[in-house]
Amino acid sequence: MRCASSVVPDGASVGGKVADPAGVARALKPLLARAEITQTRALVAASDSVATFRILHLAPTSTPRDVDAAIARELSFDPQKMATRWTQLADPQVQERIVYAAAWDQGLVKNITEAVKLAGLEPMVVELKSASVARAVPAPACVVLDLSSDPAEIFLIDDHVPQIWHSFRVNGPMGDDAAAALAPALRTALRFYRRQSNGDFGRAAPVFVSSEQALPSQLLTELAGLIGQPVMLLPVPPRVPPNVRHSTYLACLGLLMRRS
């Protein structure tokens, strides 16, 4: 597996949104060369700031028209500016019809794909970072706190599905009061989801922390005490088995997953 990260020129990306596709492409081209990535087809993980998503729990007899109506109620959007798509997550014959629905700003997504194309790649799929993270984490239910992004991001994942995305600013470096500074945003996300799910999120579900700077174990212990969940560093993803034919898979670009 080859990976690399880089900053983009000032003003090229603001709050996870591509403002200057050519500027992002100029940063992406040498990054691909430096990492010796030769694949030209890309899965692009875009910031959740370009879209919004909901997990809808509907009656098992719901028709596609019922789903569309529920999405319209949950996600208020301008059809001239926004686009929507939904996919079913569970068999409606079991108990209920569970639907993952997303609405995105077409102009913002167009800027992302344009940046990728200008860098010499073909964007085959654009998905939200939350969906990419949900597939990569080692626990079916967890919270991921990404301090490497600016602003910092929280992803709450339950049953392998992203449920909540929240961003917040971290002022200054991680000092002695870091745990107290990080705890309120995490508690807010946990309380909000527990209200939504009638308390159905276990106290044993871990909080994984991703950071570009070393974090002392004392910080993780203090944070765990403040939020009532175990806290640990996000483990490194397992290596791809040597018998996997890499050339048959897409190159995966975390285009806006790092510093923006």
C-alpha positions in Angstrom: 0.0 0.0 0.0 1.3 3.4 -0.9 0.1 6.6 0.8 1.1 10.2 1.3 -0.4 13.5 2.4 0.3 17.1 1.6 -1.0 20.6 2.2 -2.8 22.5 -0.6 -2.1 26.1 -1.6 -3.7 28.8 0.5 -7.3 29.3 -0.5 -7.4 26.2 -2.7 -9.5 24.3 -0.1 -11.6 26.1 2.6 -13.2 24.1 5.3 -12.9 20.8 3.3 -14.5 22.4 0.2 -12.4 22.8 -3.0 -12.4 26.4 -4.0 -9.6 26.2 -6.6 -9.6 22.9 -8.5 -6.4 23.8 -10.4 -4.6 24.6 -7.1 -5.6 21.3 -5.6 -4.4 19.5 -8.7 -1.0 21.2 -8.5 -0.6 19.8 -5.0 -2.0 16.4 -6.0 0.2 15.7 -9.1 3.6 15.7 -7.3 2.0 13.9 -4.4 1.1 11.0 -6.7 4.5 11.0 -8.2 6.3 11.0 -4.9 4.2 8.1 -3.6 4.8 6.3 -7.0 1.1 5.8 -7.4 0.5 4.8 -11.1 -3.2 3.9 -11.0 -5.3 6.4 -12.9 -8.8 5.4 -11.6 -9.6 6.9 -8.2 -12.1 6.5 -5.4 -12.3 10.0 -3.9 -13.1 10.4 -0.2 -14.6 13.9 0.0 -15.2 15.9 3.2 -18.6 15.5 4.7 -18.9 19.3 4.6 -19.9 19.0 0.9 -23.0 16.9 1.7 -25.3 15.7 4.4 -26.6 12.2 5.1 -29.3 10.6 7.1 -30.1 7.0 8.2 -33.9 6.5 7.8 -35.9 3.8 9.6 -39.0 3.2 7.6 -41.8 0.6 7.5 -40.9 -2.6 5.7 -43.7 -2.0 3.2 -42.3 1.4 2.2 -42.2 2.0 -1.6 -39.5 3.9 -3.4 -41.9 6.8 -3.5 -42.3 6.6 0.3 -38.5 6.7 0.6 -38.3 9.8 -1.6 -40.9 11.5 0.4 -39.2 10.7 3.7 -35.9 12.1 2.3 -37.6 15.3 1.2 -38.9 15.7 4.8 -35.5 15.0 6.5 -33.2 16.8 4.0 -34.4 20.2 3.0 -32.6 21.1 -0.2 -32.8 23.1 -3.4 -33.4 20.6 -6.3 -31.7 23.1 -8.7 -28.5 23.1 -6.6 -28.5 19.8 -4.7 -28.7 16.1 -5.8 -29.8 13.1 -3.7 -29.3 9.4 -3.7 -30.3 6.6 -1.3 -29.5 3.0 -0.8 -31.1 0.3 1.3 -29.1 -1.1 4.2 -31.3 -3.9 5.5 -33.7 -6.5 4.1 -37.2 -4.9 4.4 -38.6 -8.4 5.0 -36.9 -8.6 8.4 -38.3 -5.8 10.6 -37.9 -2.4 8.9 -36.5 -0.7 5.8 -33.3 1.0 6.8 -32.1 3.5 4.2 -28.9 5.6 3.9 -29.7 8.8 2.1 -27.3 11.6 1.0 -27.8 15.0 -0.5 -24.9 17.0 -1.9 -24.1 20.3 -3.5 -23.5 19.5 -7.2 -21.2 22.5 -7.6 -18.9 21.5 -4.7 -18.7 17.9 -5.9 -18.0 19.2 -9.4 -15.0 21.1 -8.1 -13.7 17.9 -6.5 -13.9 15.8 -9.6 -12.4 18.6 -11.7 -9.4 18.8 -9.4 -8.9 15.0 -9.7 -9.2 15.1 -13.5 -6.7 18.0 -13.7 -4.3 15.8 -11.7 -4.5 13.2 -14.4 -6.9 10.8 -12.7 -10.3 9.5 -13.5 -12.7 9.9 -10.5 -14.7 6.6 -10.6 -16.5 7.2 -7.3 -16.9 10.1 -5.0 -18.1 9.2 -1.5 -18.1 10.9 1.9 -15.1 10.5 4.2 -17.5 9.2 6.9 -18.4 6.2 4.7 -14.7 5.5 4.0 -13.9 5.7 7.7 -16.7 3.3 8.6 -15.3 0.6 6.3 -11.7 1.0 7.7 -12.3 1.1 11.5 -11.7 -2.2 13.4 -14.9 -2.0 15.4 -18.6 -2.2 14.3 -19.5 0.5 16.8 -17.1 3.3 17.7 -16.3 7.0 17.5 -13.4 8.3 15.5 -11.9 11.7 16.5 -9.7 13.0 13.7 -7.4 15.7 14.9 -5.4 15.7 11.7 -8.1 17.6 9.9 -8.8 21.3 10.2 -11.4 21.7 11.6 -11.3 18.5 13.7 -13.9 15.9 12.9 -16.0 13.4 14.8 -17.5 10.3 13.2 -19.9 8.1 15.2 -20.3 4.7 13.6 -22.8 2.1 14.7 -23.3 -1.4 13.1 -20.6 -0.5 10.5 -22.7 2.5 9.3 -21.8 6.2 9.8 -24.5 7.8 11.9 -23.1 11.3 12.8 -20.5 13.7 11.5 -19.5 16.7 13.5 -16.7 19.2 13.1 -15.2 21.6 15.6 -12.2 23.9 16.0 -9.3 22.9 18.2 -7.5 26.1 19.3 -3.8 25.8 19.6 -1.6 22.7 20.2 -2.6 19.8 22.5 -1.5 21.1 26.0 -2.2 20.1 29.5 -5.9 21.0 29.2 -6.4 19.1 25.9 -8.8 16.5 27.4 -11.1 19.2 28.7 -11.0 20.9 25.4 -11.9 17.8 23.4 -14.5 16.3 25.7 -17.5 18.7 25.1 -17.7 18.0 21.4 -17.5 14.2 22.0 -20.1 14.3 24.7 -22.4 16.3 22.5 -22.2 13.8 19.6 -22.7 10.9 22.0 -25.7 12.5 23.7 -27.3 13.4 20.4 -27.0 9.9 19.0 -28.2 8.2 22.2 -31.3 10.4 22.1 -31.9 9.4 18.5 -31.4 5.7 19.1 -33.1 5.5 22.5 -29.8 5.0 24.3 -28.7 2.2 22.1 -24.9 2.9 22.0 -22.7 0.9 24.3 -20.5 2.4 26.9 -17.8 -0.1 25.8 -17.7 1.3 22.3 -14.2 2.7 21.8 -13.2 6.2 20.8 -10.3 6.1 18.3 -8.1 9.2 18.1 -6.2 10.0 14.9 -3.6 12.7 15.2 -0.4 13.8 13.3 1.3 14.6 16.6 2.2 12.2 19.4 -0.5 12.1 22.1 0.5 11.1 25.7 -1.3 8.1 27.2 -2.4 10.3 30.1 -4.4 12.5 27.7 -6.3 9.4 26.4 -6.9 8.2 30.0 -8.2 11.7 31.1 -10.5 12.0 28.0 -11.9 8.5 28.7 -12.8 9.6 32.2 -14.5 12.7 31.0 -16.7 11.1 28.3 -17.3 7.7 29.9 -16.0 5.7 26.9 -12.7 3.9 26.4 -10.3 6.0 24.3 -7.3 4.8 22.3 -5.2 5.7 19.3 -6.6 4.7 16.0 -4.8 1.5 15.0 -2.9 1.2 11.7 -5.1 -0.6 9.1 -4.0 -4.2 8.3 -1.7 -4.7 5.4 -3.2 -6.0 2.1 -2.4 -9.7 1.7 0.4 -10.3 -0.8 -1.8 -12.5 -3.0 -4.2 -9.6 -3.7 -3.9 -8.3 -7.2 -3.5 -4.6 -6.6 -3.8 -3.6 -10.2 -7.4 -4.7 -10.4 -8.5 -2.2 -7.6 -9.0 1.5 -7.6 -6.4 3.9 -6.3 -8.0 5.5 -3.2 -7.4 9.2 -2.7 -8.3 10.7 0.7 -8.4 14.0 -1.2 -9.8 16.1 1.7 -9.2 13.7 4.5 -6.0 15.4 5.8 -5.0 19.0 6.3 -7.1 21.4 4.3 
